[in-house]
Amino acid sequence: MLQFGPMIIFLPMILVFLVCLFLFNFQITDSWRHSFLRSILLCGGYAILSLEVLSLFHAITQVNLFIIWGFPVIFISSVLIRRARSRGGLHLPTFPGDFRWHEWLLLITIILCLLTTLIVALISPPQTYDSLNYHMPRVAHWWQARSVGFFATGIEKQNIYPPGAEMLVLHFYTLSGGDSLVNLVAWFAYVSAGIAASLIASRLGATRSGQWFATAFVYATPMAIAQASSTMTDIVAGLWLCCVAAEVVVLWKSTSLNWSPFFTGIAAGLTILTKPTVLPYLAMFGVLYLILIVKKFGVQKSIINGLIALVVILIINMGFWVRNFEIYGNLTDPGTVSSFSSAIKNPAMVASNILRNAGLEVWTPWPRLNAFLYEIIYKIHIKMGVALDDPASTFAGVFQIRTPSWSEDLISNPLSAVICLVTGMTILVWIRRGSQATCLYALTLVAGFVLYSAIFKWQIFAGRLLLPFFMVYAPVCGYAFGRLRPPFLSSLSGIILLGLSWPALTGIASRPLIPNEGSNLAMSILYTPRQELRYANIQGQRQIEEQIVDMIDAVGCRQVGLSLQGDGAEYPIWVLLGAPDHSLHIEWMVAGTPSAKLEDVSFEPCAVICTTCTEDKFRELPVVLDQAGLRLYLESQ
């Protein structure tokens, strides 16, 4: 595999900034922040569509992606150079001249926060259980097939779950020749979401100090911090939702469309392609956008521009939808929909889900307060005649309110939740003082949260699914805190908020910079080998899997079959076997699943790793190891 220099690996990010310069200098936007968000949308859409086109020819390779990103970098650079020569230079971003001392302090705190999360993202391998189970395995399978097409698998969500975030990860995986930079997708979403929050806050009328607080709020949200150094998808979906919200708010304050339907369509399309749990919020913003565009430009023009947005959404999602329809006869897997959707939809059930979802965000260090809050929610359920853990509205876990966890799956955001509640109530009081737009924006989000609670079952891991709500609600908090007097109180609040996020910044249980009580690791990630970090959440599997791979390597086998349980962690096996490597071929050996029809019948494995087998032979391969629930079938030397 070719190894390009660092600048080549970061071509996608270079293109983002070049497109940002282009949009602002050619007056397609009126602010740097809006230019930046639209450049992300253009590059995100381009990344998805380029993979879809290359997949038609099984041509997703390092060289081809280098061309895909390198050509527009060269082209836009030449356009900007010509414009600079004809106009005597380009407009470049500048800091305001009256930057205040407290804003400098907040900026320095924000930079420290971003640098800390970046260090963790660069050092840590993908290790979240979902990343090992289906996020990264699908990336590895795509790389092997040189296509994002579906493949035979015993973990069906590797195919059926929306792939938007993983398709972006595939670019970094392919360009860098491995997973060393794949966490940068989520980290870049984390950084960009803070910029989006400040832009939205400014258009809602927040003061400059309020805009800074909105940014700090995003960066201080513990779940956002946790996902910024992972390959989880909620933070990426949250960024695209922020872009939708930004387009809505910009249109709200604008007298012209200025490409709004096109960019809104990209943002909505990418949101849909990334995470279905964000769709309730997207639907509410869609209603608000439709009302605004009809009110400003009339029915006829609204229909035309609405169709433009719809076509863009279809183009971005068409490849994935077609593949789903071919395998499942539907745009998505009906079984997955029924598993996650609430079976009973009445006011009591919706209220139950609202209370329990809110309860996930109020885990505090004080057991007595937790017990008190739990008792309140429990008694409300008794009054409503609803079981607290009704299977019809519960997907996984038992509802409880406990002390904070630093497991990335269970991190709560109690301070963020309190701030959201208080600022929401404050803005309702201020509605007669010119905050109607902010109030309507907040109500749109609240309506989205209610709709989310009505559609999806409650689960113990829903805290991460609620992250997009906090990301998009940040501008409301910024508007409220921006009204504090004197202004330095807003900056001070942001600094304190970021300071209180220190445990999340440095102590995520599976990848701590500074290990704390309850950490999965005894040492800091600065001293822990990368392979050990990869197994931080599945430590019991490392020894047996390393033994299996050693036995496979000993006979020189490079054709490996898999038959694992649906909740198995597949990705570490790819890494142990040496992926990405074109001499390695890994295929699932499955039967009875919808994707089994995609199995490569010509594939002849010399080894099969199985967790579901009981027979002594698998396709004439004898069992040579049976330990800890894993069986290895291997040809003799």
C-alpha positions in Angstrom: 0.0 0.0 0.0 1.2 3.5 -0.8 2.1 5.7 2.1 1.5 9.4 1.4 2.7 12.3 3.5 0.7 13.9 6.3 -0.6 16.7 4.0 -2.1 14.1 1.6 -3.8 12.3 4.5 -5.4 15.5 5.6 -6.6 16.5 2.1 -10.3 16.4 3.1 -9.7 19.0 5.9 -7.6 21.1 3.5 -10.5 21.1 1.0 -12.9 22.2 3.7 -10.9 25.4 4.4 -10.4 26.1 0.7 -14.1 25.8 0.0 -14.8 28.1 3.0 -12.5 30.7 1.4 -14.2 30.3 -1.9 -17.8 30.6 -0.5 -17.0 33.8 1.4 -14.9 35.5 -1.3 -17.5 34.8 -4.0 -20.3 36.1 -1.6 -22.3 32.8 -1.4 -22.4 33.5 2.3 -22.2 36.6 4.4 -20.1 35.4 7.3 -17.1 33.2 7.9 -19.0 30.8 10.2 -21.7 30.3 7.7 -19.1 29.7 5.0 -17.4 27.1 7.1 -20.6 25.2 7.7 -21.5 25.2 4.1 -18.0 24.1 3.1 -18.5 21.1 5.5 -21.8 20.3 3.9 -20.3 20.5 0.4 -17.3 18.3 1.3 -19.5 15.9 3.3 -21.9 15.4 0.3 -18.9 15.1 -2.0 -17.3 12.4 0.2 -20.5 10.4 0.1 -21.2 10.7 -3.6 -17.6 10.0 -4.5 -17.8 6.7 -2.7 -21.1 5.7 -4.3 -19.6 6.4 -7.8 -16.4 4.5 -7.1 -18.3 1.6 -5.6 -20.0 1.0 -9.0 -16.6 0.0 -10.3 -15.2 -1.5 -7.0 -12.6 1.3 -7.2 -12.3 2.6 -3.6 -8.5 2.7 -3.3 -6.0 4.9 -1.7 -4.8 6.3 -5.1 -8.4 7.0 -6.3 -9.3 8.8 -3.1 -6.1 10.8 -3.4 -7.3 11.9 -6.8 -10.9 12.5 -5.5 -9.6 14.9 -2.9 -6.5 16.2 -4.7 -8.2 17.4 -7.8 -10.7 19.9 -6.2 -7.9 21.1 -3.9 -5.8 22.0 -6.9 -8.8 23.4 -8.8 -10.1 25.6 -6.1 -6.6 26.8 -5.1 -6.1 27.9 -8.7 -9.4 29.8 -8.7 -8.6 31.5 -5.4 -5.1 32.5 -6.7 -6.6 34.0 -9.8 -9.2 35.9 -7.8 -6.5 37.2 -5.4 -4.5 38.5 -8.3 -7.4 40.2 -9.9 -8.8 41.7 -6.7 -5.5 42.5 -5.0 -5.9 39.7 -2.4 -8.5 37.6 -0.7 -10.7 38.3 2.3 -9.4 36.3 5.2 -10.8 35.7 8.7 -9.8 38.2 11.3 -10.3 38.5 15.1 -12.4 41.5 16.2 -10.2 44.4 17.3 -12.0 44.9 20.6 -11.5 41.3 22.0 -11.9 41.5 25.8 -9.8 40.0 28.5 -12.5 37.6 29.6 -13.1 36.5 26.0 -9.4 35.7 25.7 -9.5 33.6 28.8 -12.5 31.7 27.5 -10.8 31.2 24.1 -7.7 29.8 25.8 -9.9 27.4 27.8 -11.7 26.3 24.7 -8.4 25.7 22.9 -7.1 23.6 25.8 -10.3 21.6 25.7 -10.0 21.0 21.9 -6.3 20.0 22.2 -7.1 17.6 25.0 -9.8 15.8 23.1 -7.5 15.8 20.0 -4.7 14.1 21.9 -7.1 11.4 23.2 -8.6 11.0 19.7 -5.1 10.5 18.1 -3.8 8.2 20.7 -6.8 6.0 21.2 -7.9 3.3 18.6 -11.6 2.6 18.0 -12.7 0.8 21.1 -16.3 1.7 21.8 -18.3 -1.6 21.7 -20.5 -0.5 18.9 -17.4 0.6 16.9 -15.9 -2.9 17.4 -19.3 -4.6 16.6 -20.4 -2.8 13.5 -19.0 0.7 12.9 -15.4 -0.3 12.1 -16.1 -3.9 10.7 -18.3 -2.4 8.0 -15.5 0.0 7.1 -13.0 -2.9 6.9 -15.3 -4.9 4.7 -15.8 -1.9 2.4 -12.1 -1.4 2.2 -11.6 -5.0 1.3 -14.3 -5.0 -1.3 -13.4 -1.5 -2.6 -17.1 -0.8 -2.4 -19.7 0.4 0.1 -22.1 -2.3 -1.2 -23.8 -4.7 1.2 -22.0 -7.9 2.1 -22.8 -11.2 3.8 -22.7 -10.8 7.6 -24.0 -12.3 10.7 -24.2 -8.8 12.2 -27.0 -7.4 10.0 -26.7 -3.9 11.4 -23.3 -3.7 9.6 -25.5 -3.4 6.5 -28.9 -2.0 7.5 -27.9 0.9 9.8 -27.5 4.2 8.0 -23.8 4.5 7.0 -23.2 8.2 6.7 -20.6 8.6 9.5 -18.8 5.4 8.6 -18.5 6.4 5.0 -16.6 9.5 6.1 -14.4 7.3 8.3 -13.7 5.1 5.3 -12.0 8.1 3.6 -9.6 8.5 6.5 -9.1 4.7 6.9 -8.2 4.4 3.2 -6.0 7.5 2.9 -4.0 6.7 6.1 -3.8 3.0 5.5 -5.4 2.0 8.9 -7.4 3.3 11.8 -4.8 5.7 13.2 -6.8 8.8 12.2 -10.4 7.6 12.0 -11.4 9.3 15.3 -10.8 12.6 13.6 -14.2 12.4 11.9 -16.0 12.7 15.3 -13.4 15.2 16.6 -13.9 17.5 13.6 -17.7 17.2 14.1 -17.1 18.2 17.7 -15.1 21.3 16.7 -17.6 22.3 13.9 -20.6 21.9 16.1 -19.2 24.6 18.5 -18.8 27.0 15.5 -22.4 26.1 14.3 -23.8 26.9 17.8 -22.1 30.3 17.8 -23.5 31.1 14.4 -27.0 30.1 15.3 -26.8 32.1 18.5 -25.7 35.2 16.6 -28.7 34.9 14.2 -31.0 34.5 17.2 -29.8 37.8 18.6 -27.3 36.6 21.2 -24.5 39.0 22.2 -20.9 38.2 21.4 -20.4 36.8 24.9 -23.5 34.7 24.5 -22.2 33.3 21.2 -19.0 32.3 23.0 -21.0 30.7 25.7 -23.0 28.6 23.2 -19.7 27.3 21.8 -18.4 26.5 25.3 -21.7 24.7 26.1 -21.1 22.3 23.2 -17.5 21.6 24.1 -18.3 21.1 27.8 -21.1 18.6 27.3 -19.6 15.3 28.7 -21.2 13.1 26.1 -19.8 15.3 23.3 -16.4 15.1 24.8 -16.6 11.3 25.0 -17.7 10.9 21.4 -15.1 13.4 20.1 -12.4 10.8 20.5 -14.3 7.8 19.1 -16.0 6.6 16.0 -19.5 6.9 17.4 -22.1 8.5 15.1 -24.4 10.6 17.3 -22.0 13.5 17.3 -21.7 13.4 13.5 -25.5 13.3 13.2 -25.7 16.2 15.7 -23.4 18.3 13.5 -25.6 17.8 10.4 -28.6 18.7 12.5 -26.8 21.9 13.6 -26.2 22.7 9.9 -30.0 22.2 9.2 -30.8 24.5 12.2 -28.2 27.1 10.9 -29.8 27.2 7.5 -33.3 27.6 9.0 -32.2 30.5 11.2 -30.1 32.2 8.5 -33.2 32.1 6.2 -35.3 33.4 9.1 -33.1 36.6 9.1 -32.6 36.8 5.4 -34.5 38.5 2.6 -33.2 36.1 -0.1 -32.8 32.4 -0.5 -29.1 32.5 -1.4 -28.8 28.8 -2.2 -30.6 27.9 1.0 -32.7 25.0 -0.3 -29.6 23.4 -1.9 -27.6 23.5 1.3 -30.5 22.6 3.5 -31.1 19.6 1.3 -27.5 18.5 1.8 -27.7 19.0 5.5 -31.0 17.1 5.8 -29.7 14.3 3.5 -26.6 13.8 5.5 -28.6 13.8 8.7 -30.9 11.1 7.4 -27.9 9.0 6.1 -26.2 9.1 9.5 -28.7 8.5 12.4 -32.5 7.7 12.4 -32.9 8.8 16.0 -32.3 12.4 14.9 -35.2 12.4 12.5 -37.8 13.7 14.9 -35.8 16.9 15.4 -35.2 17.1 11.6 -38.9 16.8 11.0 -39.7 19.7 13.4 -37.1 21.9 11.7 -38.5 20.9 8.3 -41.9 22.1 9.4 -40.4 25.4 10.6 -38.4 25.8 7.4 -41.5 25.2 5.3 -43.5 27.8 7.2 -40.6 30.3 6.8 -40.1 29.8 3.1 -43.8 30.0 2.3 -44.2 33.1 4.4 -41.2 34.8 2.8 -41.4 33.7 -0.9 -44.9 32.5 -1.5 -46.3 29.0 -2.3 -45.1 28.7 -5.9 -41.5 29.5 -5.2 -41.6 27.4 -2.1 -42.7 24.3 -4.0 -39.9 24.7 -6.5 -37.2 25.2 -3.9 -38.7 22.5 -1.7 -38.3 20.1 -4.7 -34.7 21.2 -5.0 -34.1 20.2 -1.4 -36.0 16.9 -1.8 -33.9 16.0 -4.9 -30.7 16.7 -3.1 -31.9 14.5 -0.1 -32.7 11.7 -2.5 -29.4 11.8 -4.4 -27.4 11.6 -1.1 -29.5 8.6 0.2 -30.4 6.8 -3.0 -27.5 4.4 -3.0 -28.1 3.2 0.6 -31.9 3.0 0.1 -31.6 1.0 -3.1 -29.3 -1.5 -1.4 -31.7 -1.9 1.5 -34.6 -2.4 -0.8 -32.7 -5.1 -2.7 -32.0 -7.1 0.4 -35.0 -6.3 2.7 -37.6 -5.2 0.2 -37.8 -2.0 2.2 -35.9 1.2 2.7 -34.8 -0.2 6.1 -35.1 -3.4 8.0 -38.6 -3.8 9.4 -37.3 -5.9 12.3 -35.0 -3.2 13.4 -37.8 -0.6 13.2 -40.1 -2.8 15.3 -37.4 -3.4 17.9 -36.7 0.2 18.6 -40.2 1.7 18.1 -42.6 2.0 21.0 -45.5 -0.5 20.6 -47.9 1.8 22.5 -48.3 5.4 21.6 -50.5 7.2 24.1 -50.0 10.3 26.3 -49.0 8.2 29.3 -46.4 6.2 27.4 -45.0 9.4 25.9 -44.8 11.1 29.3 -43.1 8.0 30.7 -40.4 8.1 28.0 -40.0 11.9 28.4 -39.4 11.5 32.1 -37.1 8.5 31.8 -35.1 10.2 29.0 -34.7 13.3 31.2 -33.8 11.1 34.1 -30.8 9.8 32.2 -29.3 13.2 32.3 -29.6 14.0 36.0 -27.3 11.4 37.5 -25.6 13.3 40.3 -22.7 12.6 42.8 -25.3 12.7 45.6 -27.0 9.3 46.2 -29.8 10.9 48.4 -30.7 13.4 45.6 -30.6 10.6 43.1 -33.0 8.5 45.3 -35.3 11.5 45.7 -35.5 12.1 41.9 -36.1 8.5 41.2 -38.9 8.4 43.8 -40.6 11.4 42.1 -40.4 9.7 38.7 -41.6 6.4 40.1 -44.6 7.9 41.8 -45.6 9.8 38.7 -45.6 6.5 36.8 -47.9 5.0 39.5 -50.2 7.9 39.1 -50.3 7.5 35.3 -50.8 3.7 35.7 -47.7 2.9 33.6 -45.0 0.4 34.6 -41.6 2.1 35.0 -39.9 -0.5 32.7 -42.9 -1.5 30.5 -41.5 -3.8 27.7 -43.8 -2.1 25.2 -41.8 1.2 25.6 -38.4 -0.1 26.9 -35.7 -1.5 24.6 -32.8 -2.2 27.0 -31.9 -1.7 30.6 -33.6 -0.9 33.9 -34.4 2.7 34.7 -32.3 4.1 37.6 -30.7 7.4 38.7 -27.3 6.8 40.0 -24.0 8.5 40.5 -22.2 9.7 37.3 -20.5 7.1 35.2 -17.4 7.8 33.0 -18.2 4.9 30.7 -18.6 6.4 27.3 -21.9 4.5 26.9 -23.4 5.9 30.1 -22.0 9.4 30.6 -24.7 11.8 31.6 -24.9 15.5 31.2 -26.6 16.8 34.4 -25.2 20.3 34.4 -26.0 20.7 30.7 -29.5 19.5 31.4 -30.1 21.9 34.2 -28.8 24.8 32.1 -31.2 23.8 29.3 -34.1 23.7 31.7 -33.3 27.1 33.3 -32.6 28.9 30.1 -35.7 27.6 28.5 -37.9 28.8 31.3 -36.0 32.2 31.3 -36.6 32.7 27.6 -40.3 32.1 28.0 -40.3 35.0 30.5 -38.4 37.2 28.0 -40.7 36.4 25.1 -42.2 39.9 25.2 -38.7 41.5 25.2 -37.8 40.6 21.6 -36.9 36.9 22.0 -39.7 35.5 20.0 -37.3 33.9 17.5 -35.3 32.2 20.2 -38.4 31.0 21.9 -39.8 29.5 18.7 -36.4 27.9 18.0 -36.4 26.3 21.5 -40.0 25.1 21.2 -39.1 23.5 17.9 -36.4 21.5 19.6 -38.6 20.6 22.6 -41.2 19.4 20.1 -38.5 17.3 18.5 -37.6 15.8 21.9 -41.3 15.0 22.6 -41.6 13.4 19.2 -38.4 11.4 19.7 -39.8 10.1 23.1 -43.1 9.2 21.3 -41.4 7.2 18.5 -38.5 5.4 20.1 -38.4 3.1 23.1 -36.5 4.1 26.1 -33.1 2.5 26.7 -30.3 2.8 29.3 -27.9 3.9 26.5 -30.2 6.7 25.3 -27.9 9.4 26.8 -25.8 9.2 23.7 -28.8 9.4 21.5 -29.8 12.6 23.2 -26.5 14.3 22.4 -27.8 16.0 19.2 -30.5 17.8 21.3 -27.8 19.4 23.5 -25.7 20.3 20.5 -28.6 22.1 18.8 -30.0 23.6 22.0 -26.7 25.3 22.8 -27.6 28.6 21.0 -30.6 29.0 23.3 -28.3 28.8 26.3 -26.0 31.2 24.6 -28.8 33.7 24.1 -29.8 33.6 27.7 -26.3 33.8 29.2 -25.4 36.6 26.8 -27.9 38.8 28.6 -25.9 38.5 31.9 -24.5 41.8 33.1 -21.7 42.6 33.2 -20.7 40.6 30.1 -17.7 38.9 31.7 -20.1 36.8 33.8 -21.1 35.0 30.6 -17.4 34.2 29.7 -16.7 33.3 33.4 -19.7 30.9 33.2 -18.3 29.3 30.1 -14.9 28.9 31.7 -16.4 27.3 34.8 -18.6 25.0 32.7 -15.5 23.8 30.7 -13.6 23.4 34.0 -16.3 21.2 35.4 -16.0 19.0 32.3 -12.4 18.0 33.4 -13.4 14.4 34.5 -14.8 13.8 31.0 -11.8 15.4 29.3 -9.2 13.4 31.1 -11.0 10.4 32.6 -13.1 8.5 30.1 -13.0 5.0 31.6 -11.7 3.2 28.6 -9.2 5.8 27.5 -8.2 8.0 30.4 -5.4 10.6 30.3 -5.5 10.4 34.0 -7.0 7.1 35.3 -9.7 7.5 38.0 -11.7 5.2 40.1 -13.7 2.9 37.9 -11.4 3.3 34.9 -11.0 0.2 32.7 -7.3 0.8 32.5 -4.7 0.9 35.3 -2.5 3.3 33.4 -3.0 6.4 31.2 -3.4 6.1 27.5 0.0 7.9 27.3 1.6 4.7 28.6 -0.8 2.0 27.4 0.0 0.0 24.2 -2.5 0.8 21.4 -3.6 -2.9 21.1 -4.4 -3.0 24.9 -6.5 0.2 24.5 -8.4 -1.5 21.7 -9.5 -4.2 24.1 -10.3 -1.9 27.0 -14.0 -2.6 26.8 -13.7 -6.3 26.0 -10.6 -7.3 28.0 -11.7 -10.9 28.4 -11.4 -11.6 24.6 -7.8 -10.4 24.0 -5.8 -13.5 25.1 -7.9 -16.0 23.2 -8.1 -14.0 20.0 -4.4 -13.3 20.0 -3.8 -17.1 20.5 -6.2 -17.8 17.6 -4.5 -15.4 15.2 -1.0 -16.7 16.2 -2.2 -20.2 15.2 -3.6 -18.8 11.9 -0.4 -16.9 11.1 1.7 -20.0 11.9 0.3 -21.9 8.9 0.4 -18.8 6.7 -3.4 -18.7 6.2 -4.8 -15.5 4.7 -8.3 -16.7 3.8 -10.3 -16.5 7.0 -14.0 -17.2 7.5 -16.1 -15.7 10.3 -19.2 -17.1 12.0 -19.8 -14.9 15.1 -22.7 -14.0 17.3 -24.7 -10.9 16.3 -23.4 -9.0 19.3 -19.8 -10.0 18.8 -16.8 -7.6 18.6 -15.6 -8.4 15.1 -13.1 -5.6 14.4 -10.2 -6.6 16.7 -9.9 -9.8 14.7 -9.3 -7.8 11.5 -6.6 -5.8 13.2 -4.9 -8.8 14.7 -4.8 -10.5 11.3 -3.1 -7.4 9.8 -5.9 -5.4 8.1 -5.8 -3.4 6.0 -3.8 -5.8 3.8 -4.7 -6.8 0.3 -3.2 -10.2 0.9 -5.8 -10.8 3.6 -9.4 -11.9 2.7 -12.0 -12.2 5.5 -15.6 -13.3 4.7 -18.6 -14.2 6.8 -19.8 -17.8 6.6 -23.6 -17.4 7.3 -26.9 -19.0 6.5 -30.5 -18.0 7.2 -29.9 -14.2 7.3 -31.1 -11.8 4.7 -27.5 -11.0 3.7 -26.5 -14.6 3.3 -27.5 -14.4 -0.4 -24.4 -12.1 -0.8 -21.9 -14.7 0.4 -19.0 -15.3 -2.0 -19.5 -18.9 -2.9 -16.1 -19.1 -4.5 -14.4 -18.2 -1.2 -12.4 -21.2 0.2 -11.2 -20.4 3.8 -8.2 -22.1 5.3 -9.4 -21.0 8.7 -12.8 -20.3 10.3 -13.3 -18.5 13.6 -16.7 -19.4 15.0 -18.8 -18.7 18.2 -21.9 -20.5 17.1 -20.5 -23.9 15.9 -20.7 -27.3 17.6 -19.5 -29.7 14.9 -16.0 -31.1 14.8 -15.4 -30.0 11.2 -16.4 -26.9 9.2 -16.1 -27.3 5.5 -13.6 -30.1 6.0 -11.5 -28.0 8.3 -10.9 -29.7 11.7 -11.4 -27.9 15.0 -8.0 -27.2 16.6 -9.1 -24.9 19.4 -12.2 -24.7 21.5 -11.9 -22.1 24.3 -13.9 -19.3 26.0 -16.8 -19.7 23.5 -14.6 -19.5 20.4 -13.8 -22.3 18.1 -11.0 -22.3 15.5 -11.2 -24.5 12.5 -7.8 -24.6 10.7 -6.2 -26.5 7.9 -3.2 -28.6 8.8 0.3 -27.4 7.9 
